[in-house]
Amino acid sequence: MAHKQAPFSHDGFEGRVKAVQRKIPLEKMGENLAFMKGYPDPVSVAVKGWINSPGHQKNMVGDYNLTGIGIAKNNAGEYYFTQLFVKKR
């Protein structure tokens, strides 16, 4: 994503679900994405954005028992954040 190899969107989410299912038996999965550039503290801005967005906050407080976060920064100083939420069976 950070190298423009794939679009940064929820497109392909089902593929990510299948990839996680190969490792973890899951009941459901959610995803939060954020893109940041030009902020001195992009992590705080991304998380605050998720908290202030009803859909993203729903994932954050939802009925999940596992989470993982990935962050990538490209040479242009752009940050890409992905947080996955999993309810393991």
Backbone as XML, in Angstrom:
<?xml version="1.0"?>
<chain id="A" units="angstrom">
  <residue number="1" name="MET">
    <atom name="N" x="0.809" y="-1.184" z="0.000"/>
    <atom name="CA" x="0.000" y="0.000" z="0.000"/>
    <atom name="C" x="0.858" y="1.255" z="0.000"/>
  </residue>
  <residue number="2" name="ALA">
    <atom name="N" x="1.825" y="1.315" z="0.880"/>
    <atom name="CA" x="2.628" y="2.522" z="0.978"/>
    <atom name="C" x="3.515" y="2.715" z="-0.242"/>
  </residue>
  <residue number="3" name="HIS">
    <atom name="N" x="3.667" y="1.692" z="-1.049"/>
    <atom name="CA" x="4.470" y="1.794" z="-2.258"/>
    <atom name="C" x="3.598" y="1.811" z="-3.504"/>
  </residue>
  <residue number="4" name="LYS">
    <atom name="N" x="2.344" y="2.181" z="-3.350"/>
    <atom name="CA" x="1.392" y="2.294" z="-4.463"/>
    <atom name="C" x="1.201" y="0.969" z="-5.192"/>
  </residue>
  <residue number="5" name="GLN">
    <atom name="N" x="1.371" y="-0.138" z="-4.485"/>
    <atom name="CA" x="1.191" y="-1.438" z="-5.100"/>
    <atom name="C" x="-0.260" y="-1.886" z="-5.071"/>
  </residue>
  <residue number="6" name="ALA">
    <atom name="N" x="-1.056" y="-1.282" z="-4.216"/>
    <atom name="CA" x="-2.463" y="-1.662" z="-4.099"/>
    <atom name="C" x="-3.250" y="-0.432" z="-3.671"/>
  </residue>
  <residue number="7" name="PRO">
    <atom name="N" x="-4.506" y="-0.347" z="-4.075"/>
    <atom name="CA" x="-5.310" y="0.791" z="-3.627"/>
    <atom name="C" x="-5.516" y="0.730" z="-2.116"/>
  </residue>
  <residue number="8" name="PHE">
    <atom name="N" x="-5.562" y="1.893" z="-1.497"/>
    <atom name="CA" x="-5.782" y="1.954" z="-0.053"/>
    <atom name="C" x="-7.259" y="2.207" z="0.172"/>
  </residue>
  <residue number="9" name="SER">
    <atom name="N" x="-7.983" y="1.136" z="0.348"/>
    <atom name="CA" x="-9.428" y="1.229" z="0.537"/>
    <atom name="C" x="-9.902" y="-0.082" z="1.158"/>
  </residue>
  <residue number="10" name="HIS">
    <atom name="N" x="-11.188" y="-0.140" z="1.409"/>
    <atom name="CA" x="-11.763" y="-1.378" z="1.942"/>
    <atom name="C" x="-11.954" y="-2.423" z="0.841"/>
  </residue>
  <residue number="11" name="ASP">
    <atom name="N" x="-11.654" y="-2.057" z="-0.409"/>
    <atom name="CA" x="-11.709" y="-3.048" z="-1.483"/>
    <atom name="C" x="-10.768" y="-4.196" z="-1.128"/>
  </residue>
  <residue number="12" name="GLY">
    <atom name="N" x="-11.199" y="-5.399" z="-1.341"/>
    <atom name="CA" x="-10.380" y="-6.561" z="-1.028"/>
    <atom name="C" x="-10.499" y="-7.029" z="0.410"/>
  </residue>
  <residue number="13" name="PHE">
    <atom name="N" x="-11.430" y="-6.431" z="1.160"/>
    <atom name="CA" x="-11.597" y="-6.810" z="2.564"/>
    <atom name="C" x="-11.893" y="-8.298" z="2.699"/>
  </residue>
  <residue number="14" name="GLU">
    <atom name="N" x="-12.724" y="-8.835" z="1.835"/>
    <atom name="CA" x="-13.051" y="-10.270" z="1.913"/>
    <atom name="C" x="-11.798" y="-11.128" z="1.756"/>
  </residue>
  <residue number="15" name="GLY">
    <atom name="N" x="-10.864" y="-10.685" z="0.935"/>
    <atom name="CA" x="-9.601" y="-11.405" z="0.802"/>
    <atom name="C" x="-8.790" y="-11.375" z="2.087"/>
  </residue>
  <residue number="16" name="ARG">
    <atom name="N" x="-8.824" y="-10.239" z="2.783"/>
    <atom name="CA" x="-8.124" y="-10.152" z="4.063"/>
    <atom name="C" x="-8.797" y="-11.040" z="5.105"/>
  </residue>
  <residue number="17" name="VAL">
    <atom name="N" x="-10.121" y="-11.099" z="5.055"/>
    <atom name="CA" x="-10.847" y="-11.990" z="5.970"/>
    <atom name="C" x="-10.407" y="-13.430" z="5.728"/>
  </residue>
  <residue number="18" name="LYS">
    <atom name="N" x="-10.349" y="-13.838" z="4.478"/>
    <atom name="CA" x="-9.940" y="-15.213" z="4.155"/>
    <atom name="C" x="-8.506" y="-15.490" z="4.606"/>
  </residue>
  <residue number="19" name="ALA">
    <atom name="N" x="-7.624" y="-14.498" z="4.458"/>
    <atom name="CA" x="-6.233" y="-14.677" z="4.890"/>
    <atom name="C" x="-6.158" y="-14.880" z="6.402"/>
  </residue>
  <residue number="20" name="VAL">
    <atom name="N" x="-6.933" y="-14.114" z="7.153"/>
    <atom name="CA" x="-6.946" y="-14.272" z="8.607"/>
    <atom name="C" x="-7.560" y="-15.616" z="8.979"/>
  </residue>
  <residue number="21" name="GLN">
    <atom name="N" x="-8.622" y="-16.016" z="8.272"/>
    <atom name="CA" x="-9.296" y="-17.291" z="8.565"/>
    <atom name="C" x="-8.370" y="-18.483" z="8.389"/>
  </residue>
  <residue number="22" name="ARG">
    <atom name="N" x="-7.367" y="-18.362" z="7.541"/>
    <atom name="CA" x="-6.417" y="-19.465" z="7.370"/>
    <atom name="C" x="-5.573" y="-19.670" z="8.631"/>
  </residue>
  <residue number="23" name="LYS">
    <atom name="N" x="-5.474" y="-18.656" z="9.473"/>
    <atom name="CA" x="-4.665" y="-18.734" z="10.693"/>
    <atom name="C" x="-5.492" y="-18.778" z="11.970"/>
  </residue>
  <residue number="24" name="ILE">
    <atom name="N" x="-6.664" y="-18.134" z="11.945"/>
    <atom name="CA" x="-7.477" y="-17.985" z="13.155"/>
    <atom name="C" x="-8.923" y="-18.333" z="12.830"/>
  </residue>
  <residue number="25" name="PRO">
    <atom name="N" x="-9.532" y="-19.267" z="13.565"/>
    <atom name="CA" x="-10.963" y="-19.500" z="13.358"/>
    <atom name="C" x="-11.725" y="-18.270" z="13.858"/>
  </residue>
  <residue number="26" name="LEU">
    <atom name="N" x="-12.464" y="-17.627" z="12.964"/>
    <atom name="CA" x="-13.109" y="-16.389" z="13.369"/>
    <atom name="C" x="-14.603" y="-16.412" z="13.115"/>
  </residue>
  <residue number="27" name="GLU">
    <atom name="N" x="-15.290" y="-15.639" z="13.932"/>
    <atom name="CA" x="-16.731" y="-15.472" z="13.798"/>
    <atom name="C" x="-17.048" y="-14.258" z="12.939"/>
  </residue>
  <residue number="28" name="LYS">
    <atom name="N" x="-16.273" y="-13.176" z="13.141"/>
    <atom name="CA" x="-16.467" y="-11.963" z="12.349"/>
    <atom name="C" x="-15.201" y="-11.128" z="12.395"/>
  </residue>
  <residue number="29" name="MET">
    <atom name="N" x="-15.146" y="-10.133" z="11.487"/>
    <atom name="CA" x="-13.967" y="-9.289" z="11.396"/>
    <atom name="C" x="-14.376" y="-7.897" z="10.949"/>
  </residue>
  <residue number="30" name="GLY">
    <atom name="N" x="-13.683" y="-6.881" z="11.452"/>
    <atom name="CA" x="-13.898" y="-5.496" z="11.052"/>
    <atom name="C" x="-12.570" y="-4.851" z="10.702"/>
  </residue>
  <residue number="31" name="GLU">
    <atom name="N" x="-12.645" y="-3.665" z="10.068"/>
    <atom name="CA" x="-11.429" y="-3.010" z="9.592"/>
    <atom name="C" x="-11.586" y="-1.496" z="9.674"/>
  </residue>
  <residue number="32" name="ASN">
    <atom name="N" x="-10.575" y="-0.826" z="10.208"/>
    <atom name="CA" x="-10.485" y="0.632" z="10.176"/>
    <atom name="C" x="-9.255" y="1.020" z="9.368"/>
  </residue>
  <residue number="33" name="LEU">
    <atom name="N" x="-9.399" y="2.039" z="8.526"/>
    <atom name="CA" x="-8.295" y="2.548" z="7.721"/>
    <atom name="C" x="-8.137" y="4.039" z="7.958"/>
  </residue>
  <residue number="34" name="ALA">
    <atom name="N" x="-6.920" y="4.533" z="7.816"/>
    <atom name="CA" x="-6.676" y="5.975" z="7.871"/>
    <atom name="C" x="-5.453" y="6.291" z="7.022"/>
  </residue>
  <residue number="35" name="PHE">
    <atom name="N" x="-5.468" y="7.483" z="6.441"/>
    <atom name="CA" x="-4.352" y="8.002" z="5.657"/>
    <atom name="C" x="-4.012" y="9.376" z="6.227"/>
  </residue>
  <residue number="36" name="MET">
    <atom name="N" x="-2.749" y="9.622" z="6.510"/>
    <atom name="CA" x="-2.329" y="10.888" z="7.110"/>
    <atom name="C" x="-1.084" y="11.417" z="6.409"/>
  </residue>
  <residue number="37" name="LYS">
    <atom name="N" x="-1.055" y="12.741" z="6.248"/>
    <atom name="CA" x="0.144" y="13.413" z="5.750"/>
    <atom name="C" x="0.152" y="14.828" z="6.319"/>
  </residue>
  <residue number="38" name="GLY">
    <atom name="N" x="1.309" y="15.265" z="6.777"/>
    <atom name="CA" x="1.465" y="16.640" z="7.213"/>
    <atom name="C" x="1.093" y="16.918" z="8.656"/>
  </residue>
  <residue number="39" name="TYR">
    <atom name="N" x="0.918" y="15.893" z="9.444"/>
    <atom name="CA" x="0.603" y="16.079" z="10.862"/>
    <atom name="C" x="1.828" y="15.734" z="11.701"/>
  </residue>
  <residue number="40" name="PRO">
    <atom name="N" x="2.117" y="16.529" z="12.748"/>
    <atom name="CA" x="3.272" y="16.204" z="13.587"/>
    <atom name="C" x="3.086" y="14.907" z="14.380"/>
  </residue>
  <residue number="41" name="ASP">
    <atom name="N" x="1.845" y="14.535" z="14.658"/>
    <atom name="CA" x="1.554" y="13.299" z="15.400"/>
    <atom name="C" x="0.452" y="12.532" z="14.665"/>
  </residue>
  <residue number="42" name="PRO">
    <atom name="N" x="0.798" y="11.886" z="13.549"/>
    <atom name="CA" x="-0.232" y="11.230" z="12.740"/>
    <atom name="C" x="-0.959" y="10.101" z="13.462"/>
  </residue>
  <residue number="43" name="VAL">
    <atom name="N" x="-0.299" y="9.439" z="14.401"/>
    <atom name="CA" x="-0.956" y="8.349" z="15.128"/>
    <atom name="C" x="-2.141" y="8.889" z="15.924"/>
  </residue>
  <residue number="44" name="SER">
    <atom name="N" x="-1.921" y="9.959" z="16.675"/>
    <atom name="CA" x="-3.014" y="10.541" z="17.466"/>
    <atom name="C" x="-4.144" y="11.038" z="16.582"/>
  </residue>
  <residue number="45" name="VAL">
    <atom name="N" x="-3.802" y="11.648" z="15.455"/>
    <atom name="CA" x="-4.828" y="12.161" z="14.547"/>
    <atom name="C" x="-5.649" y="11.008" z="13.981"/>
  </residue>
  <residue number="46" name="ALA">
    <atom name="N" x="-4.991" y="9.920" z="13.602"/>
    <atom name="CA" x="-5.707" y="8.760" z="13.059"/>
    <atom name="C" x="-6.650" y="8.169" z="14.098"/>
  </residue>
  <residue number="47" name="VAL">
    <atom name="N" x="-6.150" y="7.957" z="15.306"/>
    <atom name="CA" x="-6.984" y="7.342" z="16.347"/>
    <atom name="C" x="-8.138" y="8.266" z="16.732"/>
  </residue>
  <residue number="48" name="LYS">
    <atom name="N" x="-7.872" y="9.555" z="16.870"/>
    <atom name="CA" x="-8.956" y="10.503" z="17.184"/>
    <atom name="C" x="-9.997" y="10.519" z="16.070"/>
  </residue>
  <residue number="49" name="GLY">
    <atom name="N" x="-9.536" y="10.420" z="14.834"/>
    <atom name="CA" x="-10.471" y="10.353" z="13.710"/>
    <atom name="C" x="-11.364" y="9.131" z="13.791"/>
  </residue>
  <residue number="50" name="TRP">
    <atom name="N" x="-10.788" y="7.997" z="14.141"/>
    <atom name="CA" x="-11.588" y="6.773" z="14.302"/>
    <atom name="C" x="-12.584" y="6.924" z="15.444"/>
  </residue>
  <residue number="51" name="ILE">
    <atom name="N" x="-12.136" y="7.492" z="16.561"/>
    <atom name="CA" x="-13.023" y="7.660" z="17.717"/>
    <atom name="C" x="-14.201" y="8.568" z="17.374"/>
  </residue>
  <residue number="52" name="ASN">
    <atom name="N" x="-13.949" y="9.600" z="16.580"/>
    <atom name="CA" x="-14.993" y="10.568" z="16.238"/>
    <atom name="C" x="-15.859" y="10.157" z="15.055"/>
  </residue>
  <residue number="53" name="SER">
    <atom name="N" x="-15.585" y="9.019" z="14.463"/>
    <atom name="CA" x="-16.380" y="8.494" z="13.350"/>
    <atom name="C" x="-17.261" y="7.360" z="13.870"/>
  </residue>
  <residue number="54" name="PRO">
    <atom name="N" x="-18.584" y="7.497" z="13.778"/>
    <atom name="CA" x="-19.459" y="6.452" z="14.326"/>
    <atom name="C" x="-19.141" y="5.043" z="13.815"/>
  </residue>
  <residue number="55" name="GLY">
    <atom name="N" x="-18.884" y="4.895" z="12.531"/>
    <atom name="CA" x="-18.597" y="3.567" z="11.989"/>
    <atom name="C" x="-17.292" y="2.988" z="12.505"/>
  </residue>
  <residue number="56" name="HIS">
    <atom name="N" x="-16.256" y="3.818" z="12.552"/>
    <atom name="CA" x="-14.961" y="3.352" z="13.050"/>
    <atom name="C" x="-15.016" y="3.078" z="14.548"/>
  </residue>
  <residue number="57" name="GLN">
    <atom name="N" x="-15.689" y="3.957" z="15.283"/>
    <atom name="CA" x="-15.807" y="3.746" z="16.726"/>
    <atom name="C" x="-16.581" y="2.466" z="17.029"/>
  </residue>
  <residue number="58" name="LYS">
    <atom name="N" x="-17.578" y="2.179" z="16.202"/>
    <atom name="CA" x="-18.351" y="0.940" z="16.385"/>
    <atom name="C" x="-17.422" y="-0.272" z="16.328"/>
  </residue>
  <residue number="59" name="ASN">
    <atom name="N" x="-16.477" y="-0.259" z="15.397"/>
    <atom name="CA" x="-15.492" y="-1.345" z="15.346"/>
    <atom name="C" x="-14.649" y="-1.377" z="16.613"/>
  </residue>
  <residue number="60" name="MET">
    <atom name="N" x="-14.214" y="-0.210" z="17.070"/>
    <atom name="CA" x="-13.302" y="-0.138" z="18.215"/>
    <atom name="C" x="-13.928" y="-0.637" z="19.512"/>
  </residue>
  <residue number="61" name="VAL">
    <atom name="N" x="-15.222" y="-0.458" z="19.665"/>
    <atom name="CA" x="-15.891" y="-0.892" z="20.902"/>
    <atom name="C" x="-16.757" y="-2.129" z="20.666"/>
  </residue>
  <residue number="62" name="GLY">
    <atom name="N" x="-16.648" y="-2.700" z="19.482"/>
    <atom name="CA" x="-17.478" y="-3.840" z="19.108"/>
    <atom name="C" x="-17.108" y="-5.124" z="19.832"/>
  </residue>
  <residue number="63" name="ASP">
    <atom name="N" x="-17.861" y="-6.144" z="19.521"/>
    <atom name="CA" x="-17.706" y="-7.457" z="20.150"/>
    <atom name="C" x="-16.576" y="-8.231" z="19.460"/>
  </residue>
  <residue number="64" name="TYR">
    <atom name="N" x="-15.345" y="-7.781" z="19.681"/>
    <atom name="CA" x="-14.149" y="-8.420" z="19.132"/>
    <atom name="C" x="-13.227" y="-8.776" z="20.289"/>
  </residue>
  <residue number="65" name="ASN">
    <atom name="N" x="-12.397" y="-9.805" z="20.108"/>
    <atom name="CA" x="-11.462" y="-10.168" z="21.166"/>
    <atom name="C" x="-10.003" y="-10.180" z="20.711"/>
  </residue>
  <residue number="66" name="LEU">
    <atom name="N" x="-9.751" y="-9.801" z="19.468"/>
    <atom name="CA" x="-8.382" y="-9.669" z="18.958"/>
    <atom name="C" x="-8.304" y="-8.429" z="18.075"/>
  </residue>
  <residue number="67" name="THR">
    <atom name="N" x="-7.151" y="-7.792" z="18.049"/>
    <atom name="CA" x="-6.938" y="-6.679" z="17.130"/>
    <atom name="C" x="-5.480" y="-6.664" z="16.696"/>
  </residue>
  <residue number="68" name="GLY">
    <atom name="N" x="-5.248" y="-6.070" z="15.556"/>
    <atom name="CA" x="-3.896" y="-5.880" z="15.057"/>
    <atom name="C" x="-3.839" y="-4.575" z="14.294"/>
  </residue>
  <residue number="69" name="ILE">
    <atom name="N" x="-2.721" y="-3.879" z="14.401"/>
    <atom name="CA" x="-2.555" y="-2.596" z="13.726"/>
    <atom name="C" x="-1.296" y="-2.648" z="12.880"/>
  </residue>
  <residue number="70" name="GLY">
    <atom name="N" x="-1.413" y="-2.164" z="11.647"/>
    <atom name="CA" x="-0.263" y="-2.018" z="10.768"/>
    <atom name="C" x="-0.137" y="-0.568" z="10.353"/>
  </residue>
  <residue number="71" name="ILE">
    <atom name="N" x="1.097" y="-0.057" z="10.346"/>
    <atom name="CA" x="1.363" y="1.320" z="9.940"/>
    <atom name="C" x="2.513" y="1.296" z="8.946"/>
  </residue>
  <residue number="72" name="ALA">
    <atom name="N" x="2.330" y="2.010" z="7.833"/>
    <atom name="CA" x="3.395" y="2.131" z="6.840"/>
    <atom name="C" x="3.575" y="3.609" z="6.506"/>
  </residue>
  <residue number="73" name="LYS">
    <atom name="N" x="4.817" y="3.991" z="6.252"/>
    <atom name="CA" x="5.136" y="5.365" z="5.848"/>
    <atom name="C" x="5.942" y="5.289" z="4.564"/>
  </residue>
  <residue number="74" name="ASN">
    <atom name="N" x="5.535" y="6.051" z="3.556"/>
    <atom name="CA" x="6.285" y="6.029" z="2.301"/>
    <atom name="C" x="7.290" y="7.182" z="2.253"/>
  </residue>
  <residue number="75" name="ASN">
    <atom name="N" x="8.043" y="7.256" z="1.170"/>
    <atom name="CA" x="9.081" y="8.280" z="1.029"/>
    <atom name="C" x="8.521" y="9.695" z="0.955"/>
  </residue>
  <residue number="76" name="ALA">
    <atom name="N" x="7.249" y="9.834" z="0.641"/>
    <atom name="CA" x="6.601" y="11.150" z="0.579"/>
    <atom name="C" x="6.099" y="11.592" z="1.952"/>
  </residue>
  <residue number="77" name="GLY">
    <atom name="N" x="6.336" y="10.787" z="2.981"/>
    <atom name="CA" x="5.895" y="11.136" z="4.326"/>
    <atom name="C" x="4.427" y="10.858" z="4.582"/>
  </residue>
  <residue number="78" name="GLU">
    <atom name="N" x="3.820" y="10.029" z="3.741"/>
    <atom name="CA" x="2.410" y="9.667" z="3.903"/>
    <atom name="C" x="2.312" y="8.414" z="4.767"/>
  </residue>
  <residue number="79" name="TYR">
    <atom name="N" x="1.383" y="8.448" z="5.705"/>
    <atom name="CA" x="1.166" y="7.323" z="6.612"/>
    <atom name="C" x="-0.116" y="6.596" z="6.243"/>
  </residue>
  <residue number="80" name="TYR">
    <atom name="N" x="-0.059" y="5.288" z="6.281"/>
    <atom name="CA" x="-1.209" y="4.426" z="6.026"/>
    <atom name="C" x="-1.418" y="3.561" z="7.268"/>
  </residue>
  <residue number="81" name="PHE">
    <atom name="N" x="-2.608" y="3.623" z="7.823"/>
    <atom name="CA" x="-2.940" y="2.873" z="9.033"/>
    <atom name="C" x="-4.038" y="1.865" z="8.717"/>
  </residue>
  <residue number="82" name="THR">
    <atom name="N" x="-3.878" y="0.658" z="9.196"/>
    <atom name="CA" x="-4.922" y="-0.358" z="9.104"/>
    <atom name="C" x="-5.054" y="-1.017" z="10.466"/>
  </residue>
  <residue number="83" name="GLN">
    <atom name="N" x="-6.276" y="-1.083" z="10.959"/>
    <atom name="CA" x="-6.546" y="-1.826" z="12.185"/>
    <atom name="C" x="-7.597" y="-2.867" z="11.869"/>
  </residue>
  <residue number="84" name="LEU">
    <atom name="N" x="-7.273" y="-4.122" z="12.174"/>
    <atom name="CA" x="-8.211" y="-5.225" z="11.992"/>
    <atom name="C" x="-8.746" y="-5.652" z="13.351"/>
  </residue>
  <residue number="85" name="PHE">
    <atom name="N" x="-10.005" y="-5.998" z="13.373"/>
    <atom name="CA" x="-10.680" y="-6.476" z="14.579"/>
    <atom name="C" x="-11.227" y="-7.859" z="14.278"/>
  </residue>
  <residue number="86" name="VAL">
    <atom name="N" x="-10.999" y="-8.801" z="15.180"/>
    <atom name="CA" x="-11.432" y="-10.179" z="14.964"/>
    <atom name="C" x="-12.166" y="-10.678" z="16.200"/>
  </residue>
  <residue number="87" name="LYS">
    <atom name="N" x="-13.271" y="-11.347" z="15.960"/>
    <atom name="CA" x="-13.914" y="-12.114" z="17.024"/>
    <atom name="C" x="-13.580" y="-13.565" z="16.743"/>
  </residue>
  <residue number="88" name="LYS">
    <atom name="N" x="-12.702" y="-14.100" z="17.577"/>
    <atom name="CA" x="-12.260" y="-15.485" z="17.436"/>
    <atom name="C" x="-13.345" y="-16.414" z="17.963"/>
  </residue>
  <residue number="89" name="ARG">
    <atom name="N" x="-13.520" y="-17.525" z="17.267"/>
    <atom name="CA" x="-14.505" y="-18.523" z="17.716"/>
    <atom name="C" x="-14.047" y="-19.197" z="18.968"/>
  </residue>
</chain>
